[in-house]
């Protein structure tokens, strides 16, 4: 084998990356839509991406279901990060490039209380039920808004036989951070994906749901089939696959997708 071949391949890869960055910097902005669970990861990565490429990122977040509906309704975008089933549907409808669809992270559901308050035990399903039933008010994402955790929890409470009791004291949050309702005194308990509990100051993560009732949601990324900013979009997708992104994903309470 030609001893110069690996060197030449490395040079070619470096030149390709430089070309992508240079081309991306010619674009003025990139519209990125992200589900709330992955928002903190994107927020942490965007400054370095903007500094490296010169591309301004316009970041918008919503529930996964809300974003899918917006895209189905014709909203323009460049990159979307939602659940893998959501991306599968958008791919079938020609809204995203099928070849660009890739899983990026998964996250489980956790329980939070106000900082300084004793943590209820959560090792068993019965302990989880007891904590929920004893709480004066319980905040979680409104299933009607399309939030993944809210949809799952609604079904879970039904299976556990406590749906009526929970609904009577539920604080249904249309989107965003349900734990904020603990901070303002509306609720004593918040149940949501862990990556959306950790960013809220003034609350404490009790822990994840017991393994028997835990639910992991896998999020993926895809490029718009109609994006006019292909070089910048390609650069953004590559950034999410880099080692730096993996470290941030873990730091924000998620796990890199297998």
N, C-alpha and C positions, 0 to 999 in steps of 0.2 A: 504494500500500500504506500502511496505517496506520503511521506512524512509531513508534507506541507498541507495535506488535505484537511486535517482537523483545524489547523490554524486558519485556513481559508474559510472553512465553514463558520468558525467563530467570528471572523471579520464580517462575513456576509450577514450573520444574525445581528451583529452590532449595527451594521449599516442599515438593515431593515428597521430595527427599533428606532434609530436616529431619524430615519425617513418618516416613520409614523409620527414621532413626536413633532418633527418640524411641520409635517402636513397638518397635524391636529392643531398646532398653535396658530395656523392660519384661520381656524374657525373661531367665531366669537363666543359661542356658548353651547352648552350641552344640557338638554333637559332630561333629568333623571327622576323617575318616579319610583318610590320605594315604600314597601309596607313598613309599618311602624316598628316591628320587631327588629328590622335590619337598619333602621335609620341611624342609630348611633355609630354603627360601623362606617357608614358612608360619610357621616359628619367628620369622623376622625381622619379619614383618608383623603378627603377632598382638598384640604389646603396644600398638601404635598403634590397632588395631581395638578392642581391649578398652577403651582409654582413651576413645575417641570414642563408643562405643556403650553402654558399661556391661555388655556381654555377656561372660561368661566362656567362653573356648574350651577345650573338652576335646579335646586333640589326641592321636590315636593313629596309629602308623605300622606298616606291615607291607610285605611284598612285594606287588606289584600282584596277582599270582595269589592270594595269601593273603587280601587284602581282598575280592576278588570272591567267593571261597568263603565268607567270613564273612557277606557281605551275602546271598548266595544261601541261606545257612543261617538267615536270619531276624534277623541282628543289626540293631538299631536304630541310626540315624545321622541326621545332618542334611545334611552335605556330604561328598562323596567325591572324591578326586583320584587317578585311576589312568590307565592307558594308554587311548587312544581305543578300541581294540578291546574292552577290558574294559568301558568305558562303553556301547559299542554293545550288548553282550550284556545288560547290566543294564537298558538301556532297553527292549530287546525283551521282557524278563521283567517289566516294569512296576515295577522296583525304584527307578528314578530318573525324574525328569520329563524327558521327551524334549526339550522346548523349552529346558531349562536346560543341556543338554550343550554345552560349548564347549572347544576346545583352548586351552591356556594356555602351554605351553612344550615345547621339544624338547631332547634332550641326547644327546651321543655318548658312546662308551666310551673310556676312557683307561687308561694304565698308570702305576703309581706304584712307587717304591722308597724305601728308608729315606733320610731327610734326610742329606746329606753324602756319600752313595755316588755314584760316577760313574754318569751316565745312559747306558744302552745306546742306540745309534742306533735310531730307529723310522721312518725315512723310507720304507722299502720293506717289502713283505710278508715277504721273506726275512729282513730284519733283525728284524722282529717274531718270526718263528718262531725265529730264533737266540737272541733274548733269553729267550723262554719255555723253550726246551730247555736253555739253560745255567743257568737258575735252579734252585737246590736244591729250593725249594718254591714253588708258585704258588697264591695265594689268589683265589678268585672265588666268586660267589654260587651256592649249590647249585641246579641247575635244578629239582630236585624240590620246592623251596620255592615255586616260581612266580615267581622274580625274573627280570625281563626280560633283564638282561645275562647272567645265568647260562645261560638257555635259548639265547640267541644264541651265546654262546661255545662251548657244547657242540657246536652244529652247525658252528661255524667250525673248531674243532679237527679235526672229522671231515673237513671239506672240504680242510683243509691237510695231512691225512695224519699228524697228530701226536696224535690222540686218545688212543691207548694210552699213549704216553710222558707226556702231561700228566696223565692220570688216575692214573698210578702215583705222582705227587708232588703231586697237587692237595690243597689245603686248601679243602674245600667249606663255605662259610659259610651257615647257614640264613637269614640276614637281617642287616640293619644294614650296618656298614662293614667290608668285607673288608680294607681297609688297616690296620685295628687289628692284624691278624695279622702285619704287618711290624713294628709297634712292639714287640710282645711276643716277637719273634724266631721265630715259627712259620714265616714265609714271607719270601722275598726279593723277590717280585714280587706286586703286587695289580692285578687287572684288573676294572674296574667302571665304571659311569657316572661321568663326571667330577664331577658335583655330589655324589657320595658319596665321592669321593677327597679333594677339597679340604678338607673340615672336619676331617680327621684330623691332629692335631698330631704332628710327628715324622716325617712322610713328605714326599716331594717328587714332584710330578706330572712324569713324564717327557714326556708329551704324549698326544695322541689316537692312536687306531689309524690306520694308513695309509688314505688315502681309498678304495682299492680294496676294503678289508674293513671299513670303518667302518659302524656301524649306529646310526641315530638313532631314538630312541623319543619319540613325542609323547604328552604327558600332557594330560588334560583334566579339567574339573571339572563336577560335576552336583549338583543338589539331590535329596534323597530324595523319593520320591513320597508318603511317609507322614510327612514332617516336620511336627511340631506347632509349629515356630518359624519360620514363613514370613517375617516381616519381618526377623528376624536373619539368616536364610539368604540372603535377597535382598541385604541389605547386605554380607554376606561375599562373595558372588559379584561384586558391583560393585567391591569393594575389589581383587579379583584382576585386574580389567580396567583398573585405574587406572594412570597413568604411574609412580607410586611402585613398584607391583608389577613393572612392566617393568624398572625399574632394578635392583631386587633380584634378579630372575630372571637378569639378565646377570652380576651380581656373584657369584652362586652357581654359575657355570659352566654355565648353561643359556642357551638362546636363546628369545626370545618366539616363540610359535607364529604362523605367517603367517596 
